[in-house]
Amino acid sequence: MHFGFDYNGRVPIPENSPAPHRTLLRDDVYRSIRDAIVRGQLAPGEQLRDQELGAWLQVSRTPVREALQRLAQAGLVVAQPGRMTRVAPENPEAIINARQIAAELHALAMTLAFAALTEADLAEMAEANERLRTALAKGDIDAAITADDDFHEVALARSENPLIPDHLEVVTATLRRAEYLHFDSVKGSASPEQHTEIIAAIRRGDQSRAVELTRENWSVLTGQTAP
């Protein structure tokens, strides 16, 4: 799955990833490169070349450059004007900062969504949580992250505030990359149990507890406790 670092300077293109459709929009180019970084296919320190990324994605260099600028703003890429662009190294401080913001934004989403959550919503959350539990037991990180996203997406959608997901976009990629790079410490995560407690708090109408549990759920990453 990993590209491998090429010390000759060649951009490591995902070997097993299908090339996206040639009519990719700017956001699709961004997501394709972002996901390759998040999944560790483009490892910290690897050099990125506009032309070769464009060839992989079958797009011109312009959307690639725009995507790399966005990724630099998100802290996933380090750009040195006139020199080179590389995948950013892991930054423990950035992970802590991202964790704090994610915790507060998801807590806000739960606050806004609480009164609108239905039994069908809770069933959807419970189903996603079971998929998360199974994926963690099997060591399937892709399925685990998808299930975790699906669990939290319910409250995000019910919050009816589109700015929350937009702002989460920047910080969530940093957190997910840490999970991919350190999945061995994530496999024993207590997240499924925390999710079960969140659902229970919603069912008994305890909004403050559901919000606090949601905040706590995002305040912990790869076995570390938030400061």
Secondary structure, DSSP 8 states (H G I E B T S, - for coil): ------TT------SSS----TT--HHHHHHHHHHHHHTTSS-TT-EE-HHHHHHHHTS-HHHHHHHHHHHHHTTSEEEETTTEEEE----HHHHHHHHHHHHHHHHHHHHHHGGG--HHHHHHHHHHHHHHHHHHHHT-HHHHHHHHHHHHHHHHHHHT-THHHHHHHHHHHHHHHHHHHTHHHHTT--HHHHHHHHHHHHHTT-HHHHHHHHHHHHSEETTEE--
